[in-house]
Amino acid sequence: MDLFRAFYNICAMRSVPQITLEQAAARVRSGDVLIVGGFGMTGNPTNIMHAIADNDVTGLTYIGNNVGEPGLAGGRCLRKGQLKKVIGSFFTSNPEAVAAAQSGDVEFELLPQGTLAEAIRAGGAGLGGFFTPTAAGTPLAEGSETRVIDGTEMVFVPALRADVAIIRAWRADTIGNLQYRMTENNFNQAAATAAGLVIAEVEEIVPAGALDPDFIHTPGCFVDYLVQADLSPEHLGTSASVAASLKKVDEARMSMARLALAELKRGDIVNLGVGIPTLVADLIKPEDGIVLHSENGMLGVGPEPETGGAMEYPINAGKVPVTALPGSSYFDSAASFAMIRGGHVDAAIMGGLQVDEQGNLANWAVPGKPLLGVGGAMDLASGAGRLIVTMTHCDRNGNSKVVQRCSLPLTARNAVDVLITDLAVFNFDDSGMRLVKLLPGVTEDEVRQKTTAKYKTS
């Protein structure tokens, strides 16, 4: 009798149709709004996006962290002229997206990465929007409603929903329950909730009951169709590999990295930005007790493996394979940025284009180039417990980057706690900006000559 009841329960549950790539693409119509999962090319539903590109649909609105690489995934739809508008967080890695923005052929709307993830999550939860401190006082908040809540200025962000969500999963059962692998969760979990029609491209489809209910990331009620992914190398669509990891290393940069590490304490949860901050990871030893956080959904990031790619290892926010230390965990992008905004990341180390004497940071946009890539910088700058900025003291033309007032678009206001340059270290507190350390071979006169900001000396 018990076996009969178990068999009846499985048979009685809803079965999600399995369709072909061509059938999936046919469910997208001209003028539709799409939400597409993936971070870079990790967890990206490349197979379905290529099938859509093979169709004649036009006028699509594309919502996703990025639009894909040139000719890959959403990048192939962009190349074919199928996209009229793109909403996302980071597009500068695709030169074709930059060209489309400059020509005006495609409308681009930029959101901070955590705001994008939460807007999709809110859309899937049936909410109208939310207030966030991220981007307050920056160009991305212009025209938005703002309120001061518990003493903090916050920006209202409407929720995002779509006609169709295209997502990528590792495993599915015939009921539509989904599991994601490592950092392939990213935007997929939220995207699966925020559309009228959800199509999941999956590597492996198993019978109902084969997946442990404790390890289901997306319940089957959200999924309408399953598509078997083509796993041949030419269809994987990811360029993430150890071979693609290039770090610029010299003594000046390593000196800044060592000083940044000295600002951390045992037990800190730390997020590292690109550039000089990535060098800090190479200096951390197990006895330091520092836990690295990656905003695309990982806590406990370990060093890069000697060889390998996205199918064998998690991918960090720099789109490079990494190892997972004992006790590591994976989660989706919405949860990752909730950690940041909620004060659960102790420190962020990131690069800068300008820092001024008020502790304002500019690090995401320069004049003459389209504003197409903010990523998670605004969320981290305003949400991390301490913000440590590493950058060269002057630009290539010899102009000071430590200025009286930032002239570049702001990333965050009054956010910098420590500034480390190739000349000196500055601290920021209620009394202002203070010079606290000179790097070897540097004199205070040299710092003064190359700094337009006003500062005190400790």
FITI-433732 format. One record per residue (C-alpha): residue number from 0; residue in three letters; x, y, z. Coordinates in pm, 1 decimal. Layout:
% FITI-433732
- NUM; ALA; X; Y; Z
...
END
This chain:
% FITI-433732
- 0; MET; 0.0; 0.0; 0.0
- 1; ASP; 281.6; 242.2; 85.6
- 2; LEU; 450.0; 176.0; -249.7
- 3; PHE; 117.1; 231.5; -425.9
- 4; ARG; 64.6; 564.8; -248.9
- 5; ALA; 417.5; 680.1; -336.1
- 6; PHE; 363.5; 587.3; -701.4
- 7; TYR; 24.3; 762.4; -703.2
- 8; ASN; 168.5; 1080.5; -550.7
- 9; ILE; 442.6; 1099.9; -813.4
- 10; CYS; 204.2; 1036.9; -1102.3
- 11; ALA; -51.7; 1283.4; -967.7
- 12; MET; 197.2; 1570.3; -957.0
- 13; ARG; 221.3; 1820.3; -1241.6
- 14; SER; 461.5; 1723.2; -1518.6
- 15; VAL; 654.1; 1997.2; -1698.1
- 16; PRO; 675.8; 1950.4; -2076.6
- 17; GLN; 1019.3; 1894.9; -2227.7
- 18; ILE; 1052.6; 2083.6; -2557.1
- 19; THR; 1322.5; 2135.2; -2818.7
- 20; LEU; 1541.0; 2443.2; -2855.4
- 21; GLU; 1343.4; 2544.8; -3161.9
- 22; GLN; 1013.2; 2510.1; -2975.2
- 23; ALA; 1153.1; 2716.0; -2688.2
- 24; ALA; 1266.5; 2992.7; -2922.1
- 25; ALA; 924.4; 2995.7; -3089.7
- 26; ARG; 763.5; 3094.2; -2758.5
- 27; VAL; 942.5; 3429.0; -2771.1
- 28; ARG; 755.8; 3685.0; -2978.5
- 29; SER; 856.1; 4021.3; -3118.9
- 30; GLY; 824.1; 4295.3; -2858.2
- 31; ASP; 857.5; 4058.2; -2560.7
- 32; VAL; 1044.0; 4148.4; -2243.2
- 33; LEU; 1298.0; 3879.3; -2149.9
- 34; ILE; 1477.2; 3814.5; -1821.0
- 35; VAL; 1789.1; 3608.4; -1887.4
- 36; GLY; 1992.6; 3431.7; -1618.5
- 37; GLY; 2369.8; 3417.9; -1596.3
- 38; PHE; 2668.3; 3615.4; -1473.9
- 39; GLY; 2912.9; 3674.7; -1755.1
- 40; MET; 2884.2; 3347.6; -1940.7
- 41; THR; 2850.3; 3139.1; -1622.2
- 42; GLY; 2504.7; 2985.8; -1584.3
- 43; ASN; 2403.7; 3152.2; -1909.0
- 44; PRO; 2127.9; 2980.6; -2115.3
- 45; THR; 2340.6; 3000.8; -2428.5
- 46; ASN; 2161.0; 2725.2; -2621.6
- 47; ILE; 1818.2; 2889.1; -2605.2
- 48; MET; 1952.4; 3239.2; -2670.7
- 49; HIS; 2125.1; 3114.1; -2986.2
- 50; ALA; 1800.4; 2951.3; -3098.7
- 51; ILE; 1618.8; 3283.0; -3043.8
- 52; ALA; 1886.7; 3456.2; -3250.9
- 53; ASP; 1810.3; 3213.5; -3534.4
- 54; ASN; 1448.7; 3336.2; -3542.4
- 55; ASP; 1314.2; 3660.3; -3687.5
- 56; VAL; 1186.2; 3816.8; -3363.9
- 57; THR; 1267.1; 4184.4; -3311.8
- 58; GLY; 1204.8; 4465.9; -3064.6
- 59; LEU; 1304.8; 4260.0; -2759.8
- 60; THR; 1376.8; 4411.5; -2418.4
- 61; TYR; 1655.3; 4217.4; -2249.3
- 62; ILE; 1695.2; 4216.8; -1868.9
- 63; GLY; 2008.3; 4053.7; -1732.0
- 64; ASN; 2332.7; 4123.8; -1551.2
- 65; ASN; 2511.7; 4147.3; -1885.2
- 66; VAL; 2421.9; 4091.5; -2248.7
- 67; GLY; 2675.8; 3816.8; -2311.8
- 68; GLU; 3003.2; 3823.0; -2499.0
- 69; PRO; 3026.8; 3928.7; -2866.5
- 70; GLY; 2822.5; 3681.8; -3068.7
- 71; LEU; 2741.8; 3465.2; -2766.9
- 72; ALA; 2406.7; 3425.7; -2586.4
- 73; GLY; 2234.2; 3766.7; -2571.8
- 74; GLY; 2533.7; 3904.3; -2757.7
- 75; ARG; 2423.3; 3710.9; -3064.8
- 76; CYS; 2074.8; 3864.5; -3043.2
- 77; LEU; 2238.2; 4205.9; -3005.0
- 78; ARG; 2453.8; 4145.6; -3312.4
- 79; LYS; 2145.9; 4050.7; -3515.3
- 80; GLY; 1965.1; 4371.2; -3416.3
- 81; GLN; 1691.4; 4192.3; -3222.4
- 82; LEU; 1726.6; 4401.0; -2903.5
- 83; LYS; 1569.0; 4744.9; -2870.6
- 84; LYS; 1643.8; 4793.2; -2499.2
- 85; VAL; 1876.9; 4633.4; -2245.8
- 86; ILE; 1845.3; 4666.2; -1866.3
- 87; GLY; 2135.8; 4539.8; -1660.5
- 88; SER; 2448.7; 4602.1; -1461.0
- 89; PHE; 2763.0; 4551.6; -1667.3
- 90; PHE; 2801.3; 4574.3; -2044.7
- 91; THR; 3147.3; 4722.4; -2101.4
- 92; SER; 3304.6; 4378.0; -2151.2
- 93; ASN; 3113.9; 4351.3; -2481.2
- 94; PRO; 3249.0; 4609.8; -2729.5
- 95; GLU; 2947.0; 4553.7; -2953.2
- 96; ALA; 2722.4; 4666.9; -2668.9
- 97; VAL; 2936.0; 4978.3; -2625.0
- 98; ALA; 2909.9; 5051.9; -2998.9
- 99; ALA; 2531.0; 5001.0; -2992.3
- 100; ALA; 2501.8; 5245.9; -2702.1
- 101; GLN; 2720.5; 5505.8; -2872.1
- 102; SER; 2523.3; 5483.4; -3196.6
- 103; GLY; 2187.1; 5494.3; -3018.5
- 104; ASP; 2074.1; 5175.3; -3192.4
- 105; VAL; 1992.2; 5017.7; -2854.9
- 106; GLU; 1866.2; 5185.6; -2538.4
- 107; PHE; 2062.9; 5087.6; -2227.9
- 108; GLU; 1942.1; 5127.1; -1867.8
- 109; LEU; 2208.2; 5071.9; -1603.9
- 110; LEU; 2134.4; 4945.9; -1252.1
- 111; PRO; 2374.8; 4854.0; -971.5
- 112; GLN; 2412.5; 4477.6; -963.8
- 113; GLY; 2249.8; 4425.9; -624.8
- 114; THR; 1964.5; 4658.4; -717.3
- 115; LEU; 1907.5; 4460.2; -1036.7
- 116; ALA; 1899.4; 4129.3; -847.3
- 117; GLU; 1659.6; 4265.9; -586.3
- 118; ALA; 1435.3; 4427.5; -849.6
- 119; ILE; 1397.6; 4089.8; -1022.5
- 120; ARG; 1339.0; 3915.8; -689.2
- 121; ALA; 1076.6; 4177.7; -596.9
- 122; GLY; 903.4; 4128.5; -931.2
- 123; GLY; 885.2; 3756.9; -867.8
- 124; ALA; 752.3; 3815.4; -514.5
- 125; GLY; 465.9; 4032.4; -634.0
- 126; LEU; 607.5; 4353.5; -487.0
- 127; GLY; 590.1; 4693.9; -649.9
- 128; GLY; 946.5; 4793.5; -561.1
- 129; PHE; 1172.7; 4882.7; -269.3
- 130; PHE; 1398.1; 5150.0; -121.8
- 131; THR; 1774.1; 5095.9; -116.6
- 132; PRO; 2070.6; 5304.9; 0.3
- 133; THR; 2270.5; 5190.6; -302.8
- 134; ALA; 2336.9; 5467.8; -559.5
- 135; ALA; 2200.8; 5749.4; -341.5
- 136; GLY; 2364.7; 6073.5; -450.7
- 137; THR; 2501.5; 5924.8; -774.3
- 138; PRO; 2397.0; 5973.2; -1140.1
- 139; LEU; 2204.6; 5644.5; -1131.1
- 140; ALA; 1964.7; 5791.2; -873.4
- 141; GLU; 1877.7; 6099.8; -1078.2
- 142; GLY; 1503.5; 6126.3; -1138.1
- 143; SER; 1421.0; 5860.7; -878.7
- 144; GLU; 1211.5; 5908.0; -565.8
- 145; THR; 1427.8; 5930.8; -252.8
- 146; ARG; 1347.4; 5914.4; 117.7
- 147; VAL; 1545.6; 5935.9; 437.3
- 148; ILE; 1473.8; 5616.5; 633.9
- 149; ASP; 1633.9; 5573.8; 977.1
- 150; GLY; 1872.7; 5854.2; 892.5
- 151; THR; 1986.6; 5707.4; 560.5
- 152; GLU; 1896.5; 5844.2; 218.7
- 153; MET; 1739.0; 5570.9; 7.9
- 154; VAL; 1636.6; 5544.0; -355.7
- 155; PHE; 1311.8; 5384.8; -475.7
- 156; VAL; 1353.8; 5111.9; -737.6
- 157; PRO; 1053.2; 4960.9; -921.9
- 158; ALA; 1029.2; 4582.4; -945.0
- 159; LEU; 1116.1; 4408.7; -1272.4
- 160; ARG; 905.2; 4142.7; -1443.9
- 161; ALA; 913.3; 3995.1; -1791.5
- 162; ASP; 700.1; 3811.2; -2042.8
- 163; VAL; 952.5; 3526.9; -2065.1
- 164; ALA; 1241.1; 3417.4; -1841.3
- 165; ILE; 1519.5; 3213.0; -1999.4
- 166; ILE; 1735.1; 3041.7; -1735.7
- 167; ARG; 2005.4; 2778.3; -1704.0
- 168; ALA; 2012.7; 2499.1; -1445.0
- 169; TRP; 2231.4; 2199.2; -1370.5
- 170; ARG; 1963.7; 1937.7; -1298.8
- 171; ALA; 1585.7; 1921.8; -1321.6
- 172; ASP; 1326.7; 1657.2; -1253.8
- 173; THR; 1020.1; 1603.7; -1468.2
- 174; ILE; 812.4; 1813.9; -1227.7
- 175; GLY; 1034.7; 2114.6; -1297.8
- 176; ASN; 1230.5; 2128.8; -971.6
- 177; LEU; 1574.2; 2278.6; -1040.8
- 178; GLN; 1922.7; 2257.0; -894.0
- 179; TYR; 2204.9; 2496.5; -982.8
- 180; ARG; 2574.3; 2407.7; -974.7
- 181; MET; 2816.9; 2620.0; -769.4
- 182; THR; 2814.5; 2986.5; -882.5
- 183; GLU; 2585.0; 2910.9; -1177.8
- 184; ASN; 2290.7; 3007.1; -954.4
- 185; ASN; 2362.4; 3384.9; -973.7
- 186; PHE; 2061.4; 3555.3; -1139.7
- 187; ASN; 1886.1; 3234.6; -1245.8
- 188; GLN; 1697.3; 3169.7; -921.5
- 189; ALA; 1536.3; 3514.8; -910.9
- 190; ALA; 1472.4; 3518.7; -1287.5
- 191; ALA; 1278.3; 3191.4; -1257.0
- 192; THR; 1018.7; 3366.9; -1040.8
- 193; ALA; 972.4; 3691.1; -1233.3
- 194; ALA; 807.2; 3609.5; -1565.2
- 195; GLY; 476.5; 3489.5; -1704.1
- 196; LEU; 654.0; 3207.5; -1887.3
- 197; VAL; 971.3; 3037.0; -1763.6
- 198; ILE; 1189.0; 2813.8; -1982.7
- 199; ALA; 1480.0; 2630.7; -1818.9
- 200; GLU; 1774.9; 2501.6; -2017.1
- 201; VAL; 1910.9; 2205.9; -1817.5
- 202; GLU; 2209.7; 1975.9; -1838.3
- 203; GLU; 2037.1; 1671.2; -1688.9
- 204; ILE; 1668.4; 1583.5; -1656.1
- 205; VAL; 1583.4; 1306.4; -1407.3
- 206; PRO; 1258.2; 1135.9; -1298.4
- 207; ALA; 1039.4; 1290.3; -1029.1
- 208; GLY; 1166.9; 1195.1; -686.3
- 209; ALA; 1528.9; 1160.7; -795.1
- 210; LEU; 1624.3; 1500.7; -650.0
- 211; ASP; 1645.9; 1538.5; -272.0
- 212; PRO; 1379.2; 1794.2; -167.0
- 213; ASP; 1630.7; 1947.5; 76.3
- 214; PHE; 1849.2; 2050.5; -218.3
- 215; ILE; 1595.5; 2205.3; -455.6
- 216; HIS; 1681.1; 2567.6; -538.2
- 217; THR; 1380.7; 2649.8; -762.2
- 218; PRO; 1053.8; 2462.8; -697.2
- 219; GLY; 876.9; 2327.1; -1003.9
- 220; CYS; 577.4; 2559.8; -969.5
- 221; PHE; 785.9; 2836.1; -1127.5
- 222; VAL; 893.1; 2641.2; -1438.0
- 223; ASP; 680.2; 2597.6; -1750.4
- 224; TYR; 914.1; 2420.1; -1992.8
- 225; LEU; 1237.9; 2221.7; -1981.0
- 226; VAL; 1495.9; 2207.6; -2260.4
- 227; GLN; 1781.6; 1959.7; -2274.3
- 228; ALA; 2104.4; 2158.2; -2311.4
- 229; ASP; 2361.9; 2069.9; -2574.6
- 230; LEU; 2678.6; 1999.3; -2372.9
- 231; SER; 2925.4; 1993.0; -2661.4
- 232; PRO; 3211.6; 2242.9; -2610.7
- 233; GLU; 3101.7; 2473.9; -2891.6
- 234; HIS; 2763.3; 2520.9; -2721.2
- 235; LEU; 2883.6; 2579.5; -2364.9
- 236; GLY; 2940.8; 2948.0; -2435.9
- 237; THR; 3182.7; 3016.6; -2152.2
- 238; SER; 3532.2; 3160.1; -2177.8
- 239; ALA; 3608.3; 3136.4; -1805.7
- 240; SER; 3932.7; 2948.2; -1752.2
- 241; VAL; 4251.6; 2972.9; -1552.7
- 242; ALA; 4434.3; 3049.1; -1877.3
- 243; ALA; 4218.8; 3361.6; -1919.8
- 244; SER; 4326.5; 3498.0; -1580.2
- 245; LEU; 4580.3; 3776.5; -1628.4
- 246; LYS; 4708.9; 3974.2; -1331.3
- 247; LYS; 4931.0; 4276.3; -1364.2
- 248; VAL; 5192.8; 4232.8; -1091.4
- 249; ASP; 5472.9; 4473.3; -997.1
- 250; GLU; 5627.8; 4583.0; -669.2
- 251; ALA; 5421.0; 4902.4; -641.1
- 252; ARG; 5095.4; 4711.3; -681.3
- 253; MET; 5206.6; 4437.7; -442.1
- 254; SER; 5302.5; 4702.0; -183.6
- 255; MET; 4949.8; 4841.7; -199.9
- 256; ALA; 4805.3; 4490.3; -172.9
- 257; ARG; 5015.5; 4416.4; 137.4
- 258; LEU; 4902.5; 4739.9; 302.3
- 259; ALA; 4538.9; 4656.6; 222.8
- 260; LEU; 4579.6; 4313.5; 380.9
- 261; ALA; 4723.0; 4478.8; 692.1
- 262; GLU; 4394.4; 4668.9; 730.9
- 263; LEU; 4202.5; 4342.6; 776.9
- 264; LYS; 4163.0; 4142.6; 1094.5
- 265; ARG; 4112.0; 3775.9; 1165.8
- 266; GLY; 3757.0; 3658.6; 1100.0
- 267; ASP; 3673.5; 3939.0; 854.5
- 268; ILE; 3444.4; 3861.0; 562.5
- 269; VAL; 3595.0; 4053.5; 272.2
- 270; ASN; 3497.6; 4129.2; -87.3
- 271; LEU; 3776.8; 4202.6; -334.6
- 272; GLY; 3728.2; 4416.9; -642.5
- 273; VAL; 3915.8; 4379.2; -970.3
- 274; GLY; 4268.2; 4507.9; -1035.4
- 275; ILE; 4501.5; 4564.5; -740.1
- 276; PRO; 4252.9; 4418.4; -485.5
- 277; THR; 4272.3; 4076.0; -653.4
- 278; LEU; 4639.4; 4061.6; -551.4
- 279; VAL; 4533.2; 4058.1; -185.6
- 280; ALA; 4389.7; 3709.0; -236.0
- 281; ASP; 4734.4; 3578.8; -321.9
- 282; LEU; 4872.0; 3711.9; 8.7
- 283; ILE; 4609.1; 3566.9; 242.6
- 284; LYS; 4727.7; 3264.4; 441.0
- 285; PRO; 4503.2; 3011.2; 617.9
- 286; GLU; 4622.6; 3138.6; 956.3
- 287; ASP; 4492.3; 3489.0; 869.0
- 288; GLY; 4136.4; 3357.2; 912.2
- 289; ILE; 3994.3; 3587.1; 643.3
- 290; VAL; 3688.3; 3469.7; 447.2
- 291; LEU; 3649.6; 3597.4; 90.1
- 292; HIS; 3306.9; 3680.9; -51.4
- 293; SER; 3223.7; 3694.0; -422.0
- 294; GLU; 2915.3; 3894.1; -516.7
- 295; ASN; 2801.7; 3643.6; -779.2
- 296; GLY; 2718.8; 3397.4; -502.7
- 297; MET; 3003.9; 3243.6; -304.1
- 298; LEU; 3146.0; 3266.1; 46.5
- 299; GLY; 3479.1; 3097.8; 119.9
- 300; VAL; 3664.4; 3167.0; -205.0
- 301; GLY; 3996.2; 2983.8; -231.6
- 302; PRO; 4293.7; 3034.7; -462.5
- 303; GLU; 4280.5; 2979.0; -836.5
- 304; PRO; 4331.1; 2616.0; -944.9
- 305; GLU; 4635.7; 2534.1; -1155.2
- 306; THR; 4418.3; 2439.1; -1454.2
- 307; GLY; 4048.6; 2412.3; -1531.1
- 308; GLY; 3739.7; 2606.3; -1623.0
- 309; ALA; 3376.7; 2675.3; -1544.9
- 310; MET; 3260.8; 2314.5; -1563.3
- 311; GLU; 3503.0; 2201.7; -1290.8
- 312; TYR; 3525.6; 2498.9; -1054.9
- 313; PRO; 3318.2; 2788.6; -923.7
- 314; ILE; 3370.0; 3119.3; -1104.3
- 315; ASN; 3431.3; 3438.8; -908.5
- 316; ALA; 3300.3; 3786.1; -990.1
- 317; GLY; 3613.5; 3850.4; -1195.5
- 318; LYS; 3499.3; 3560.9; -1417.4
- 319; VAL; 3797.6; 3346.1; -1315.9
- 320; PRO; 3783.0; 2985.9; -1183.0
- 321; VAL; 3858.5; 2955.4; -811.8
- 322; THR; 3862.0; 2678.2; -553.4
- 323; ALA; 3621.4; 2638.7; -263.6
- 324; LEU; 3770.7; 2626.9; 85.2
- 325; PRO; 3628.1; 2392.8; 351.4
- 326; GLY; 3306.6; 2544.8; 482.6
- 327; SER; 3232.6; 2738.9; 162.8
- 328; SER; 2877.3; 2807.4; 51.5
- 329; TYR; 2697.4; 2904.2; -269.2
- 330; PHE; 2385.4; 3120.5; -306.5
- 331; ASP; 2209.3; 3337.5; -559.9
- 332; SER; 2286.6; 3700.6; -643.3
- 333; ALA; 1989.4; 3841.5; -451.1
- 334; ALA; 2106.0; 3669.1; -130.7
- 335; SER; 2462.9; 3779.2; -196.7
- 336; PHE; 2372.0; 4146.2; -212.4
- 337; ALA; 2140.4; 4111.7; 85.4
- 338; MET; 2455.0; 4009.6; 276.2
- 339; ILE; 2626.8; 4326.2; 155.1
- 340; ARG; 2343.7; 4572.0; 220.1
- 341; GLY; 2260.5; 4399.6; 547.5
- 342; GLY; 2604.7; 4463.7; 693.1
- 343; HIS; 2732.7; 4106.1; 683.5
- 344; VAL; 3043.6; 4186.8; 475.3
- 345; ASP; 3306.3; 4342.0; 702.2
- 346; ALA; 3523.0; 4505.6; 439.0
- 347; ALA; 3545.7; 4570.5; 66.6
- 348; ILE; 3869.9; 4644.8; -113.9
- 349; MET; 3825.9; 4808.7; -452.5
- 350; GLY; 4002.3; 5027.1; -704.3
- 351; GLY; 3936.9; 5393.5; -766.1
- 352; LEU; 3954.0; 5659.8; -1034.6
- 353; GLN; 3919.5; 5945.1; -785.2
- 354; VAL; 3885.6; 5983.9; -408.1
- 355; ASP; 3820.7; 6324.4; -256.0
- 356; GLU; 3875.5; 6475.4; 87.0
- 357; GLN; 3514.7; 6402.8; 190.3
- 358; GLY; 3569.6; 6030.7; 134.1
- 359; ASN; 3364.2; 6025.8; -185.0
- 360; LEU; 3460.0; 5757.7; -436.7
- 361; ALA; 3441.7; 5761.4; -816.7
- 362; ASN; 3546.1; 5438.0; -984.3
- 363; TRP; 3302.7; 5335.4; -1256.6
- 364; ALA; 3275.9; 5597.5; -1531.5
- 365; VAL; 3501.7; 5831.3; -1727.2
- 366; PRO; 3413.4; 6122.8; -1959.4
- 367; GLY; 3350.3; 6043.4; -2323.8
- 368; LYS; 3252.5; 5681.4; -2267.2
- 369; PRO; 2897.6; 5544.5; -2227.3
- 370; LEU; 2791.3; 5464.6; -1871.1
- 371; LEU; 2757.6; 5091.4; -1923.2
- 372; GLY; 2929.5; 4916.3; -1634.5
- 373; VAL; 2878.8; 4966.6; -1262.5
- 374; GLY; 2857.1; 4602.7; -1147.2
- 375; GLY; 2850.5; 4559.5; -771.0
- 376; ALA; 3070.5; 4858.7; -687.1
- 377; MET; 2791.0; 5086.7; -562.3
- 378; ASP; 2639.1; 4815.6; -344.3
- 379; LEU; 2974.4; 4727.9; -188.5
- 380; ALA; 3090.6; 5086.9; -142.0
- 381; SER; 2777.3; 5178.9; 51.6
- 382; GLY; 2707.1; 4843.4; 218.7
- 383; ALA; 3038.4; 4697.5; 337.6
- 384; GLY; 3144.6; 4766.7; 695.0
- 385; ARG; 3471.2; 4931.2; 583.8
- 386; LEU; 3575.1; 5049.4; 238.9
- 387; ILE; 3944.6; 5027.7; 151.4
- 388; VAL; 4042.3; 5183.1; -183.1
- 389; THR; 4366.8; 5102.6; -363.9
- 390; MET; 4478.4; 5309.9; -664.0
- 391; THR; 4771.6; 5492.6; -817.9
- 392; HIS; 4810.4; 5843.3; -675.9
- 393; CYS; 4813.9; 6011.1; -1019.1
- 394; ASP; 4671.8; 5926.9; -1360.6
- 395; ARG; 4881.2; 5862.5; -1671.9
- 396; ASN; 4905.2; 6235.0; -1738.3
- 397; GLY; 5038.8; 6307.3; -1390.5
- 398; ASN; 4711.5; 6454.9; -1261.0
- 399; SER; 4623.6; 6384.6; -899.1
- 400; LYS; 4350.5; 6128.3; -837.5
- 401; VAL; 4334.3; 6234.5; -470.2
- 402; VAL; 4127.3; 6546.5; -521.0
- 403; GLN; 3942.3; 6817.1; -335.3
- 404; ARG; 3613.7; 6720.5; -497.8
- 405; CYS; 3544.3; 6429.6; -735.3
- 406; SER; 3477.5; 6547.3; -1089.5
- 407; LEU; 3390.2; 6197.9; -1217.0
- 408; PRO; 3049.7; 6034.8; -1156.6
- 409; LEU; 3026.1; 5918.2; -796.4
- 410; THR; 3012.9; 5557.0; -687.5
- 411; ALA; 2930.8; 5637.8; -323.9
- 412; ARG; 2931.4; 5940.5; -94.4
- 413; ASN; 3138.4; 5966.3; 226.5
- 414; ALA; 3214.8; 5596.4; 201.5
- 415; VAL; 3594.8; 5560.3; 197.4
- 416; ASP; 3758.1; 5457.5; 525.7
- 417; VAL; 4112.0; 5393.6; 401.9
- 418; LEU; 4286.5; 5508.5; 83.9
- 419; ILE; 4607.1; 5333.3; -19.3
- 420; THR; 4805.1; 5472.7; -311.8
- 421; ASP; 5151.6; 5403.1; -448.8
- 422; LEU; 5271.6; 5701.2; -240.9
- 423; ALA; 5082.5; 5701.4; 88.0
- 424; VAL; 4802.4; 5576.2; 312.0
- 425; PHE; 4517.0; 5804.1; 423.1
- 426; ASN; 4245.0; 5743.5; 681.1
- 427; PHE; 3903.5; 5910.6; 684.0
- 428; ASP; 3696.0; 5985.8; 993.3
- 429; ASP; 3473.2; 6259.8; 1131.6
- 430; SER; 3770.2; 6496.7; 1147.2
- 431; GLY; 3840.7; 6454.8; 775.5
- 432; MET; 4124.1; 6307.2; 574.1
- 433; ARG; 4456.1; 6221.1; 744.0
- 434; LEU; 4789.1; 6112.7; 602.5
- 435; VAL; 4900.7; 5821.4; 822.4
- 436; LYS; 5180.6; 5650.5; 630.9
- 437; LEU; 5434.0; 5714.2; 356.2
- 438; LEU; 5547.2; 5432.2; 132.2
- 439; PRO; 5921.3; 5354.0; 125.3
- 440; GLY; 6122.2; 5617.4; -60.6
- 441; VAL; 5836.5; 5870.4; -65.2
- 442; THR; 5859.6; 6209.4; 106.4
- 443; GLU; 5574.9; 6415.1; 244.0
- 444; ASP; 5669.6; 6698.1; 7.1
- 445; GLU; 5614.7; 6465.9; -288.9
- 446; VAL; 5272.1; 6363.9; -156.2
- 447; ARG; 5177.8; 6727.0; -100.3
- 448; GLN; 5281.2; 6824.8; -453.5
- 449; LYS; 5080.1; 6541.4; -608.5
- 450; THR; 4765.4; 6578.6; -395.6
- 451; THR; 4498.9; 6841.5; -459.2
- 452; ALA; 4287.8; 6728.7; -160.8
- 453; LYS; 4334.1; 6900.0; 172.9
- 454; TYR; 4442.7; 6664.3; 448.7
- 455; LYS; 4590.4; 6653.2; 795.9
- 456; THR; 4904.1; 6466.9; 895.6
- 457; SER; 4924.0; 6213.4; 1175.6
END
